[in-house]
Amino acid sequence: MPASPHTVHAPDSCLHCGSSVPVGAVARGFCCAGCEAVYGLLREQGLTRYYQLTQGKDAPAPEPRKDRGFAWLEPLVARAEATPGPVCALELDVQGIHCAACVWLMNELFRRQQGGAGLTVDPALGKVHMQWRRGAFDVGGFLRSVEGFGYLFGPSRKYPEAASLDLPIRLGICAALAMNVMLFSISFYVGLTPDDAEVFRLFTRLSLALSTGVVLVGGWPFFRSAVQGLRRGVPHLDLPIALGILLVFGTSLVQARGGRGDLAYFDTLNTFVTLMLVGRWLQQRVLERNRRFLLDDDGADGLFVRREEGARLATVRASEVREGEVLVIAPGDLVPVDAVLLDSDARVSTDWITGEPGERSVAVGGELPAGAFNAGREAVRVRAAQAFTDSPLVALLRRAPPGAGGAAVHTRFWEKVSRRWVVTVLGVSALGLALWWPAGPDKALEVAVALLVVTCPCAIGIATSLAYELVQARLRRGGFFVRSPDLMDRLPRVRQVLFDKTGTLTLGRLELVDRASVEALAPEARDVAFDLTSRSNHPASRCLSAALARVGARFAPEARVTEHPGQGVELTREGVCWRLGRAPWALAGQGVAPPVSGPVLSREGLLVASFALRESVRSDARREVQALQAEGRAVWLISGDAPARVRELAEALGIPTSQALGGQRPEDKAATVASLDSADTLYLGDGVNDSLAFERALCAGTPAIDRPVMPGKSDFFLLGEGLASIREALRLSLRLRAVVRRLLVLAIGYNVVAVTVCLAGWMTPLRAAVAMPATSLATVLFTVWSLSSARERPVPPATRLREVPV
């Protein structure tokens, strides 16, 4: 079934996003459960125009979260409604918005909501600004309807970086001025001389005035960066760029004041500055887009909790919680400190903090660990057993310090290149000045300036930036989003890949071992089972409910289901008692052992069906693990789960049991990574229990973008249920490094020729004006050609890993 009449997908591509469907994927026709869920919602609600707007080019959809808390929203809405006037306004950040189709979808959902006054969506920054009529609009209901499609909302924290606003403006101004200067320069090259005094002076003055604007507007980022580098004692590539701009402008100014505007380098200077700005803009374009895809995280300050204050309930930051205070934890909310359950039993999920799969019940008076989520359907009251300052979450939520994760290693390559380039360029310019000094200061300065002009690092400033942009954009289409600017320089060093288990190699949910156990149910039993499972939030219930929905089970709104914590769910229909849950309870002491372990469905205590469940493993996990090992990389499994379960999964995936470590606390994981890391580890984890380990690895990433903290600490994040994009990123990083090295070789070769011409005194403004943009264009074309998919050739794994990292 095609996604829409206007979208055609290949047989093995996802009906929602068009990406490849991993072999063995549980969701037929979809790359992940998120795409399947969003696809179904779009069709169910008549929103398939979304696919016409995406034109088959979309990213995998995150799986919608139905249990997410909105404690952070209450004070924002209260503040908005406290303002005078009939219309309230609120600005929020949104995660997952990336195209015009997302904007249309949000506006359409807002239009269907009663009481809305206006919605403005900023996809570039990831923000929404909504207005509604006081007392007539359900803000939380609207946000939940949008989050059902995989988006997430949060407080407004994302603001455009200064460079993201500054560079495009500077680039536009410089490009416009440069084109005008080039028009004036053409007249000099085709024969305009000082003999045509009036026109010559006019064109010279105009070129000087426009070039002054280019130097002031376009040169400032390089001047500032060069000065900052010198203050830190790290001369980098912006230093020769800044010196070149100043010396070329100074020489051209002297020539213009001396009446020889035809010997000035105005057009070359303007082109050079504009091209350098293009390269700088390319460096930040994709990374900023990837960062804005996510909500901005501010650690513990982003966590809110409801606190009892006498007869009122106040929403406060988690950092304000003190020992002994009574907190109200709504469904989906986080318990920020160790606490004691007060009034009623609760169901909590601790996978985010401990890595343990599934959920568990806690009785009144039981202890709730910091980091647990309320997985039940009702709010619960707890008493804080400690102040937040003593909570174990404080250390796990802190931001990684600068330099963590091998930061001293991954910058060496570009530091070496930059320093050597700076020293060489300045040395060659000084040599040219000395050699030609006997011929007169003017000629010596002309040669020195020509050397600075023609030895500009265009291959690094433009072509290299383009290469990184092309690779990162390609990875983005596969669901791999780069967040750190130097990640692609670190990936070639990776020799060990370390995986967390729950939520990383597994999907954090259960799946049916045999679908026939559901398909074989009689219609009555199928509908009853659906009524039982659809009203429970237990992972087994969610798994069975989805399977029953696929086979057409019907929902009875009037059904009344009772949940027995730790046992199962019960429903009485027409005097008949149906149960779904643990066998001893569901079979009412019949002593009948089901054929398989797992929940059973019973009717009046008699077995109707049993369902074998297992932890859902990513469909391509085994293939990708074995492929990484075949390429010579060591693969480790490090988890907080029970050692026996960790070893069982390791054996299933082909990981040596000696490299499968279970029962690891957050501190243990960090120590393990530190002991293994030789600036060559990649760590993939999804829970805050992986937070400390992230700081010890060379590079780290997460597939969990729906939980706080982890995306903000990651160098990359993943969308979709496959792991193939990790190996693709490692492969492309090697290819990118080879292309960058070739660009440097080409740049060196060009500069050898250019320096020879300059030292011989043959370089003129016209030749410089032709040579510099021509070589820049050539390196750009070479970059595009080198990274085109048509030129890719498989490289033997052993050859790749024998390469010595820079």
VOGU-3710 file (C-alpha; in Angstrom, 3 decimals, decimal comma):
1> mpasphtvha> 0,000/0,000/0,000  1,692/3,248/-1,023  2,056/6,091/1,401  0,069/8,434/-0,825  -0,900/8,720/-4,497  2,054/11,049/-4,965  4,717/9,000/-3,205  6,243/5,833/-4,621  8,640/3,751/-2,539  10,876/0,868/-3,470
11> pdsclhcgss> 9,641/-2,525/-2,237  12,260/-2,618/0,531  11,837/1,018/1,631  9,832/2,396/4,531  6,309/3,534/3,688  6,725/6,581/5,919  10,251/7,923/5,454  11,491/6,014/2,395  14,653/4,736/4,079  15,752/1,117/3,836
21> vpvgavargf> 13,877/-1,411/5,944  16,335/-3,479/8,014  16,292/-7,180/7,230  14,053/-8,958/9,745  12,261/-5,784/10,883  9,211/-6,601/13,005  7,094/-3,843/11,489  6,335/-4,990/7,957  6,951/-2,243/5,427  8,500/0,112/7,979
31> ccagceavyg> 12,050/0,744/9,148  10,956/1,223/12,761  7,974/1,239/15,101  8,004/5,044/15,110  7,422/5,229/11,358  4,664/2,603/11,616  2,901/4,504/14,407  3,134/7,911/12,711  2,069/6,464/9,342  -1,021/4,961/10,958
41> llreqgltry> -1,918/8,234/12,714  -1,553/10,284/9,538  -3,892/7,970/7,634  -6,333/7,639/10,515  -6,669/11,407/10,942  -6,761/12,243/7,230  -3,391/13,986/7,195  -1,766/12,173/4,270  -1,021/15,485/2,526  2,057/15,340/4,749
51> yqltqgkdap> 3,577/12,900/2,241  2,958/15,222/-0,690  4,984/17,889/1,103  7,862/15,592/2,073  8,072/14,157/-1,487  9,376/10,886/-0,073  12,349/12,560/1,670  11,911/12,279/5,412  13,897/11,165/8,438  12,815/8,095/10,442
61> apeprkdrgf> 10,169/9,036/12,995  10,907/8,657/16,726  8,450/6,360/18,459  5,760/8,521/20,118  5,812/8,537/23,917  2,404/8,209/25,545  3,568/8,452/29,160  5,480/11,729/29,053  4,902/14,140/31,900  4,111/17,846/31,488
71> awleplvara> 5,101/19,213/34,896  7,314/21,795/33,169  4,310/23,169/31,227  2,101/24,179/34,156  4,057/27,261/35,347  4,490/28,450/31,759  0,757/28,264/31,013  -0,080/29,879/34,371  2,287/32,750/33,596  0,812/33,170/30,101
81> eatpgpvcal> -2,755/33,234/31,401  -1,823/35,748/34,109  -1,166/38,411/31,484  -3,987/40,882/30,788  -6,105/40,677/27,673  -8,369/38,109/26,009  -5,515/36,348/24,153  -2,697/34,379/25,803  0,647/33,649/24,141  3,388/31,112/24,747
91> eldvqgihca> 6,654/30,268/23,005  8,023/26,721/23,212  10,864/24,690/21,755  9,986/21,672/19,636  12,115/18,616/18,857  11,944/16,776/15,551  10,787/19,544/13,213  12,792/19,587/9,996  10,706/20,528/6,932  7,639/22,260/5,529
101> acvwlmnelf> 5,574/19,106/6,063  6,159/19,364/9,827  5,030/22,993/9,784  1,873/22,066/7,867  1,087/19,171/10,215  1,365/21,308/13,356  -0,746/24,076/11,861  -3,400/21,584/10,767  -3,605/20,016/14,235  -3,783/23,487/15,785
111> rrqqggaglt> -6,582/24,473/13,393  -8,620/21,475/14,534  -8,312/22,503/18,196  -11,035/24,719/19,630  -10,007/28,105/21,015  -6,770/28,615/19,123  -5,952/32,122/17,916  -2,736/31,595/15,986  0,314/29,384/15,596  3,702/30,339/14,158
121> vdpalgkvhm> 6,285/27,606/13,589  9,981/28,361/13,055  11,488/25,181/11,544  14,975/26,704/11,247  15,266/27,248/14,988  12,804/24,589/16,197  10,311/26,884/17,927  6,558/27,420/18,017  4,696/30,528/19,118  1,033/29,902/19,940
131> qwrrgafdvg> -1,828/32,193/20,866  -5,182/31,144/22,264  -8,360/32,656/23,669  -8,326/32,668/27,436  -10,147/29,726/28,988  -11,106/28,198/25,620  -7,976/26,251/24,631  -6,367/23,090/26,032  -2,633/23,720/25,687  -1,646/20,342/27,109
141> gflrsvegfg> -4,137/18,544/24,864  -2,740/20,232/21,762  0,848/19,410/22,710  -0,075/15,765/23,353  -1,789/15,523/19,973  1,358/16,813/18,247  3,677/14,627/20,337  1,656/11,638/19,159  3,471/12,089/15,835  6,928/11,781/17,405
151> ylfgpsrkyp> 7,667/15,433/18,220  8,576/16,676/21,705  7,953/20,080/23,297  9,910/21,856/25,993  10,490/25,296/27,543  11,886/27,937/25,226  15,655/27,655/25,564  16,900/27,510/21,978  18,175/30,767/20,566  20,112/31,347/17,364
161> eaasldlpir> 23,847/31,446/17,886  25,519/34,726/17,038  27,399/33,135/14,144  24,243/31,674/12,613  22,746/35,154/12,338  25,979/36,984/11,662  27,636/34,923/8,929  24,784/34,821/6,372  24,398/38,595/6,611  28,129/39,176/6,215
171> lgicaalamn> 28,263/36,697/3,346  25,394/38,382/1,505  26,926/41,853/1,885  30,376/40,715/0,766  29,042/38,792/-2,233  27,109/41,839/-3,444  30,078/44,183/-2,982  32,517/41,716/-4,565  30,455/41,438/-7,759  30,481/45,204/-8,168
181> vmlfsisfyv> 34,231/45,412/-7,569  34,811/42,707/-10,172  32,880/44,781/-12,731  35,145/47,761/-12,071  38,280/45,586/-12,211  37,359/44,217/-15,628  37,752/47,707/-17,009  41,357/47,807/-15,795  42,130/44,430/-17,343  40,686/45,362/-20,742
191> gltpddaevf> 42,634/48,574/-21,088  41,449/51,350/-18,777  44,612/53,281/-17,787  45,518/56,422/-15,798  45,391/58,288/-19,093  41,578/58,128/-18,798  41,936/60,165/-15,659  38,350/60,908/-14,625  36,903/57,427/-15,196  40,061/55,745/-13,850
201> rlftrlslal> 39,923/57,724/-10,591  36,192/57,104/-10,201  36,508/53,334/-10,670  39,544/53,207/-8,371  37,754/55,094/-5,617  34,631/52,981/-5,956  36,702/49,791/-5,808  38,541/51,114/-2,754  35,338/52,104/-0,959  33,577/48,794/-1,666
211> stgvvlvggw> 36,675/46,784/-0,746  36,938/48,669/2,526  33,406/47,535/3,299  34,305/43,922/2,461  37,365/44,010/4,734  35,401/45,498/7,621  32,324/43,288/7,223  33,803/40,049/5,926  37,231/40,156/7,501  36,072/40,696/11,060
221> pffrsavqgl> 35,358/36,987/11,899  38,887/36,066/10,796  40,533/38,999/12,590  38,737/38,117/15,821  39,535/34,406/15,542  43,204/35,073/14,746  43,607/37,328/17,790  41,885/34,791/20,055  44,178/32,058/18,760  47,280/34,118/19,426
231> rrgvphldlp> 46,104/34,868/22,969  45,770/31,129/23,588  49,129/30,477/21,957  47,546/28,429/19,165  48,174/29,976/15,720  45,574/28,550/13,362  44,441/28,970/9,779  42,615/32,216/10,457  45,965/33,918/11,127  47,346/33,756/7,543
241> ialgillvfg> 43,852/34,538/6,261  43,665/37,649/8,459  47,221/38,727/7,595  46,580/38,143/3,913  43,436/40,294/4,001  45,183/43,143/5,817  48,359/43,108/3,721  46,527/42,769/0,404  44,192/45,584/1,366  47,085/47,724/2,601
251> tslvqarggr> 49,093/47,217/-0,581  46,041/47,903/-2,755  45,348/51,042/-0,723  48,926/52,274/-1,316  48,642/51,540/-5,046  45,280/53,308/-5,255  46,535/56,397/-3,416  49,541/56,437/-5,740  47,218/56,546/-8,731  47,828/52,891/-9,768
261> gdlayfdtln> 44,499/51,251/-9,070  45,159/48,873/-11,966  47,909/47,232/-9,854  45,645/46,746/-6,823  44,258/43,346/-5,804  40,739/44,609/-5,075  38,846/41,928/-6,999  41,057/39,103/-5,712  40,691/40,400/-2,161  36,893/40,539/-2,400
271> tfvtlmlvgr> 36,627/37,090/-3,950  38,954/35,636/-1,365  37,014/37,062/1,591  33,680/35,927/0,134  34,923/32,390/-0,488  36,350/32,154/3,030  32,973/33,205/4,433  31,285/30,518/2,330  33,602/27,918/3,835  32,955/29,170/7,366
281> wlqqrvlern> 29,189/29,028/6,802  29,393/25,490/5,452  31,267/24,396/8,585  28,403/25,273/10,889  25,338/24,729/8,661  24,627/21,009/9,153  25,777/20,915/12,779  23,441/23,734/13,783  20,585/22,045/11,961  21,219/18,790/13,835
291> rrflldddga> 21,468/20,554/17,196  18,230/22,432/16,627  16,493/19,161/15,805  16,702/18,344/19,538  15,384/20,117/22,596  18,076/22,075/24,368  19,082/20,432/27,635  20,216/22,326/30,699  20,766/19,355/32,983  19,018/19,316/36,336
301> dglfvrreeg> 17,550/22,791/35,808  15,268/21,320/33,161  13,603/18,892/35,599  10,412/19,992/37,353  8,352/18,352/40,074  5,059/19,085/41,875  5,488/19,862/45,581  2,786/20,061/48,260  2,814/23,436/50,002  -0,022/23,337/52,511
311> arlatvrase> -3,310/23,254/50,619  -1,743/24,101/47,283  0,411/22,248/44,772  3,390/24,148/43,359  5,516/23,190/40,369  9,173/23,798/41,230  12,573/22,889/39,839  13,970/19,589/41,063  16,991/21,436/42,452  14,677/23,075/45,050
321> vregevlvia> 13,547/19,770/46,611  14,496/19,303/50,280  14,459/16,232/52,493  11,055/15,419/54,001  8,988/17,338/51,454  5,934/15,650/49,915  5,977/15,431/46,141  3,234/14,453/43,705  4,538/12,386/40,791  2,162/12,415/37,825
331> pgdlvpvdav> 2,183/9,672/35,150  5,328/10,048/33,090  7,034/12,301/35,643  10,473/11,687/37,105  11,247/11,041/40,779  14,211/13,417/41,287  15,415/12,031/44,657  15,259/8,797/46,598  11,746/8,774/48,060  9,190/6,719/50,019
341> lldsdarvst> 5,785/5,913/48,515  2,981/7,254/50,734  -0,644/6,511/49,818  -1,046/3,866/47,105  0,832/1,234/45,190  2,697/2,438/42,112  4,231/1,075/38,953  7,599/2,548/38,062  10,158/2,228/35,302  13,827/2,449/36,214
351> dwitgepger> 15,402/1,582/32,861  16,574/5,149/32,321  18,646/5,190/35,493  19,646/1,531/36,019  19,460/-0,004/32,561  17,105/-2,717/33,842  14,357/-3,542/31,338  10,647/-3,376/32,030  8,658/-2,014/34,933  7,983/-3,088/38,517
361> svavggelpa> 5,410/-2,517/41,199  6,161/-0,732/44,480  3,893/-1,111/47,507  2,957/1,630/49,969  5,966/2,379/52,150  8,356/1,084/49,511  11,359/3,002/48,285  11,463/4,728/44,916  14,973/5,326/43,531  15,975/8,683/42,118
371> gafnagreav> 15,529/8,597/38,351  12,460/6,333/38,348  9,516/7,303/36,147  5,880/6,899/37,147  4,723/4,277/34,631  1,232/3,977/36,069  -1,987/5,723/35,121  -2,435/7,725/38,334  -0,407/10,317/40,226  1,278/9,133/43,428
381> rvraaqaftd> 2,482/10,932/46,571  6,017/10,386/47,819  8,152/11,788/50,617  11,656/12,905/49,683  14,252/10,897/51,596  17,020/13,341/50,692  17,642/16,796/49,312  18,297/17,060/45,605  21,888/18,104/46,301  22,422/14,584/47,729
391> splvallrra> 20,613/12,831/44,875  22,681/10,464/42,700  21,174/12,258/39,695  23,285/15,363/40,328  26,508/13,737/39,141  24,795/12,003/36,237  23,032/15,124/34,977  25,997/17,471/35,051  27,318/18,737/31,764  30,487/17,141/30,465
401> ppgaggaavh> 33,499/19,364/31,149  35,372/20,773/28,158  38,002/18,366/27,036  36,148/15,231/28,118  36,021/12,275/25,831  39,435/12,545/24,262  39,230/16,211/23,288  42,997/16,515/23,532  43,368/13,844/20,875  40,901/14,640/18,153
411> trfwekvsrr> 42,184/18,174/17,466  45,789/17,202/16,828  45,439/16,747/13,089  44,073/20,206/12,338  46,366/21,866/14,873  49,374/20,361/13,100  48,092/21,371/9,671  47,255/24,893/10,838  50,559/25,564/12,548  52,642/24,223/9,690
421> wvvtvlgvsa> 50,605/26,175/7,151  50,938/29,402/9,131  54,685/29,034/9,591  55,237/28,058/5,949  53,134/30,879/4,478  54,698/33,542/6,661  58,182/32,148/6,036  57,725/32,075/2,250  56,312/35,625/2,265  59,266/36,835/4,315
431> lglalwwpag> 61,627/35,061/1,888  59,989/36,777/-1,074  60,271/40,133/0,665  63,970/39,582/1,367  64,822/38,318/-2,114  63,187/41,268/-3,864  64,214/43,981/-1,408  67,246/45,000/-3,516  64,820/45,767/-6,359  63,049/48,285/-4,168
441> pdkalevava> 60,553/48,228/-1,275  57,538/48,570/-3,606  58,467/45,515/-5,685  59,424/43,507/-2,577  56,099/44,297/-0,917  54,250/43,453/-4,140  55,893/39,998/-4,238  55,229/39,365/-0,515  51,569/40,308/-0,881  51,216/38,172/-4,001
451> llvvtcpcai> 52,587/35,227/-2,017  50,014/35,736/0,725  47,241/35,989/-1,873  48,043/32,877/-3,881  48,934/30,691/-0,878  45,555/31,184/0,749  44,216/27,938/2,262  41,236/27,682/-0,108  41,342/23,863/-0,087  40,864/23,935/3,677
461> giatslayel> 38,577/26,926/3,909  36,138/25,902/1,157  36,609/22,418/-0,269  37,258/20,742/3,085  34,225/22,406/4,638  32,159/21,252/1,665  33,451/17,688/2,096  32,349/17,620/5,733  28,961/19,078/4,817  28,358/16,492/2,088
471> vqarlrrggf> 29,256/13,568/4,356  27,177/14,820/7,279  24,160/15,495/5,073  24,429/11,987/3,677  24,581/10,481/7,156  21,580/12,554/8,198  19,474/10,934/5,493  20,363/7,559/7,031  19,328/8,617/10,539  22,830/9,483/11,873
481> fvrspdlmdr> 22,937/13,081/13,152  26,330/14,637/13,977  26,425/17,105/16,876  30,150/17,647/17,547  32,139/19,593/14,946  35,161/17,284/15,176  33,347/13,923/15,344  34,256/12,999/11,768  37,927/13,528/12,655  37,628/11,178/15,634
491> lprvrqvlfd> 35,697/8,331/14,020  38,651/7,006/11,938  40,441/6,274/15,224  37,688/3,978/16,509  38,889/0,406/17,084  36,470/-0,594/19,857  32,686/-0,223/19,829  30,965/-0,454/23,216  27,198/-1,017/23,402  24,800/-0,651/26,281
501> ktgtltlgrl> 22,096/-3,330/26,224  18,599/-2,173/27,150  17,296/0,450/24,747  20,489/0,327/22,692  20,999/-3,139/21,240  17,476/-3,941/22,365  14,510/-1,642/21,832  13,366/-1,461/25,448  10,136/-3,288/24,669  8,836/-6,832/24,349
511> elvdrasvea> 7,833/-8,696/21,207  5,926/-11,863/20,422  8,002/-14,924/19,699  5,219/-16,408/17,543  2,504/-14,260/15,950  0,402/-17,372/15,366  -0,483/-17,407/19,072  -2,469/-14,201/18,494  -3,739/-14,957/15,007  -5,182/-18,311/16,171
521> lapeardvaf> -7,450/-16,726/18,818  -11,201/-17,002/18,347  -12,913/-13,638/17,689  -14,401/-13,430/21,190  -11,112/-14,245/22,932  -9,251/-11,836/20,645  -11,598/-8,951/21,502  -11,486/-9,701/25,216  -7,701/-9,866/25,154  -7,609/-6,505/23,377
531> dltsrsnhpa> -9,884/-4,949/26,022  -7,602/-6,287/28,740  -4,296/-5,221/27,200  -5,359/-1,834/25,824  -6,244/-0,651/29,333  -2,896/-1,579/30,881  0,437/0,203/30,646  2,538/-2,885/31,383  5,162/-3,647/28,677  3,637/-7,098/28,053
541> srclsaalar> 0,194/-5,524/27,647  1,513/-2,921/25,218  3,171/-5,635/23,144  0,060/-7,828/22,984  -2,231/-4,851/22,392  -0,263/-3,836/19,299  -0,279/-7,409/17,983  -4,026/-7,762/18,564  -4,730/-4,454/16,836  -2,919/-5,726/13,737
551> vgarfapear> -5,274/-8,695/13,453  -8,409/-6,572/13,732  -9,356/-6,891/17,419  -12,300/-4,700/18,465  -12,404/-2,346/21,463  -15,436/-2,249/23,791  -15,721/1,187/25,473  -18,032/-0,124/28,186  -15,596/-2,807/29,403  -14,358/-2,439/32,994
561> vtehpgqgve> -10,882/-3,825/33,583  -9,258/-4,295/36,986  -5,470/-4,345/37,232  -3,861/-6,474/39,951  -0,281/-5,157/40,416  2,294/-7,873/39,944  -0,316/-10,377/38,725  -2,242/-9,189/35,655  -5,546/-7,714/34,475  -9,090/-9,007/34,904
571> ltregvcwrl> -12,387/-8,446/33,090  -15,867/-9,849/33,723  -18,108/-9,987/30,654  -21,607/-11,504/30,709  -20,819/-13,192/33,993  -17,620/-14,789/32,692  -14,264/-13,939/34,314  -11,339/-13,424/31,940  -7,776/-12,959/33,141  -4,491/-12,137/31,463
581> grapwalagq> -1,245/-12,311/33,402  0,957/-14,654/35,379  -0,034/-18,315/34,994  -0,483/-19,197/38,717  -2,886/-16,293/39,153  -4,689/-16,419/35,807  -5,295/-20,185/36,016  -6,738/-19,821/39,529  -4,761/-22,662/41,049  -5,648/-25,175/38,350
591> gvappvsgpv> -2,078/-26,390/38,433  -1,895/-26,387/34,655  1,516/-25,420/33,361  1,359/-23,421/30,103  3,423/-24,763/27,185  5,625/-21,664/27,176  6,660/-19,071/29,713  4,938/-15,719/29,521  1,495/-14,241/30,171  -1,547/-16,458/29,679
601> lsregllvas> -5,179/-15,727/28,835  -7,752/-17,662/30,862  -11,544/-18,015/30,904  -13,024/-18,994/34,258  -9,576/-20,192/35,291  -9,083/-22,394/32,229  -6,233/-21,831/29,794  -7,265/-20,199/26,516  -3,893/-19,159/25,138  -0,341/-18,468/26,200
611> falresvrsd> 2,015/-15,927/24,711  5,773/-16,293/24,593  7,468/-12,887/24,788  11,067/-11,840/24,474  13,028/-8,637/24,670  12,956/-7,015/21,250  16,441/-6,840/19,728  17,193/-4,412/16,917  16,604/-6,289/13,691  20,087/-5,711/12,279
621> arrevqalqa> 21,996/-5,941/15,571  23,560/-9,351/14,909  24,536/-8,455/11,348  26,065/-5,137/12,339  27,938/-6,550/15,326  29,482/-9,277/13,184  30,293/-6,779/10,421  32,115/-4,540/12,902  34,105/-7,531/14,133  34,886/-8,587/10,558
631> egravwlisg> 36,352/-5,115/9,980  38,742/-5,699/12,873  36,933/-3,751/15,586  36,370/-5,175/19,050  32,722/-5,131/20,175  31,794/-4,991/23,871  28,440/-5,297/25,634  28,302/-3,307/28,901  25,028/-3,236/30,808  23,424/-2,720/34,183
641> daparvrela> 21,200/-5,716/33,521  21,726/-9,105/35,150  24,988/-10,792/33,999  23,131/-13,926/32,844  20,838/-11,908/30,566  23,788/-9,930/29,226  25,734/-13,115/28,399  22,644/-14,606/26,749  22,282/-11,609/24,428  26,020/-11,566/23,717
651> ealgiptsqa> 25,914/-15,207/22,608  22,906/-14,470/20,378  24,744/-11,593/18,700  28,121/-13,280/18,414  29,926/-11,158/21,004  32,539/-13,076/23,052  31,189/-13,643/26,564  34,501/-12,330/27,933  33,500/-8,980/26,384  29,974/-8,998/27,858
661> lggqrpedka> 29,828/-7,313/31,279  26,606/-7,254/33,305  25,536/-5,734/36,618  27,420/-2,520/35,874  26,562/0,571/37,908  27,133/4,004/36,288  30,503/4,274/38,044  31,440/0,753/36,900  30,615/1,585/33,292  32,781/4,697/33,440
671> atvasldsad> 35,676/2,750/34,950  35,327/0,017/32,326  35,391/2,513/29,469  38,370/4,298/30,997  40,298/1,019/31,284  39,549/0,039/27,684  39,946/3,394/26,011  43,155/4,215/24,222  41,563/7,156/22,403  39,820/4,570/20,215
681> tlylgdgvnd> 36,393/3,800/21,760  32,903/4,572/20,544  30,194/4,178/23,191  26,482/3,899/22,395  24,039/4,177/25,295  20,556/5,404/26,011  20,175/5,964/29,765  21,496/8,411/32,298  23,357/5,427/33,772  25,604/5,770/30,698
691> slaferalca> 26,281/9,447/31,371  29,608/9,012/33,159  30,814/6,516/30,560  30,100/9,047/27,815  32,701/11,359/29,306  35,413/8,681/29,200  34,985/7,496/25,604  36,607/9,018/22,539  33,134/9,557/21,084  29,640/8,693/22,276
701> gtpaidrpvm> 26,133/8,639/20,874  22,582/7,725/21,777  19,425/6,433/20,103  17,339/7,896/22,953  16,302/11,399/21,996  13,047/11,224/23,959  14,696/11,365/27,380  16,492/14,327/28,978  20,248/14,762/29,335  21,693/12,115/27,007
711> pgksdffllg> 21,298/13,881/23,617  22,980/16,968/25,042  26,014/14,919/26,098  26,288/13,004/22,836  28,527/13,563/19,845  25,800/12,079/17,642  22,306/10,644/17,876  20,395/8,054/15,879  16,873/7,839/14,467  15,195/4,610/13,446
721> eglasireal> 15,650/1,089/14,751  18,697/0,026/12,742  22,376/0,233/13,677  23,753/0,240/10,131  24,269/4,003/10,194  27,060/3,606/12,784  29,118/1,444/10,463  28,273/3,785/7,577  29,565/6,732/9,617  32,797/4,883/10,384
731> rlslrlravv> 33,206/4,030/6,697  32,495/7,555/5,472  34,845/9,047/8,077  37,687/7,029/6,556  36,658/8,151/3,093  36,427/11,754/4,231  39,903/11,608/5,751  41,304/10,276/2,465  39,599/13,066/0,495  40,876/15,733/2,912
741> rrllvlaigy> 44,415/14,427/2,572  44,139/14,527/-1,216  42,883/18,091/-0,997  45,905/19,016/1,086  48,212/17,363/-1,459  46,539/19,316/-4,269  46,792/22,517/-2,265  50,490/21,948/-1,640  51,090/21,201/-5,321  49,240/24,323/-6,423
751> nvvavtvcla> 51,082/26,466/-3,899  54,483/25,181/-5,003  53,717/26,378/-8,528  52,184/29,631/-7,317  55,108/30,398/-5,014  57,556/29,793/-7,846  55,666/32,249/-10,055  55,565/34,842/-7,274  59,246/34,531/-6,368  60,100/34,970/-10,045
761> gwmtplraav> 58,141/38,241/-9,974  55,627/37,107/-12,605  52,468/37,322/-10,502  50,133/40,191/-11,395  46,708/41,200/-10,056  45,066/39,764/-13,197  46,823/36,417/-12,871  45,994/36,282/-9,159  42,361/37,174/-9,901  42,138/34,234/-12,328
771> ampatslatv> 44,242/31,687/-10,414  42,637/31,981/-6,989  38,942/31,424/-7,922  39,919/28,900/-10,599  41,789/26,725/-8,102  38,984/27,118/-5,572  36,455/25,938/-8,151  38,715/23,050/-9,117  39,059/21,852/-5,518  35,292/22,089/-4,991
781> lftvwslssa> 34,608/20,018/-8,123  37,248/17,505/-7,049  35,575/17,218/-3,637  32,131/16,581/-5,095  33,550/14,041/-7,542  35,554/12,260/-4,838  32,557/11,887/-2,532  30,028/10,901/-5,184  28,437/7,513/-4,533  29,204/6,428/-8,099
791> rerpvppatr> 32,943/6,425/-7,280  32,683/4,318/-4,142  34,675/1,118/-4,133  34,641/-1,429/-1,337  37,821/-1,268/0,700  39,118/-4,477/2,322  38,483/-4,246/6,083  42,044/-5,177/6,993  43,371/-2,382/4,801  41,138/0,155/6,487
801> lrevpv> 42,220/-0,753/9,960  45,925/-0,886/9,130  45,837/2,833/8,414  47,699/4,744/11,089  45,415/7,352/12,724  46,606/10,906/12,588
//
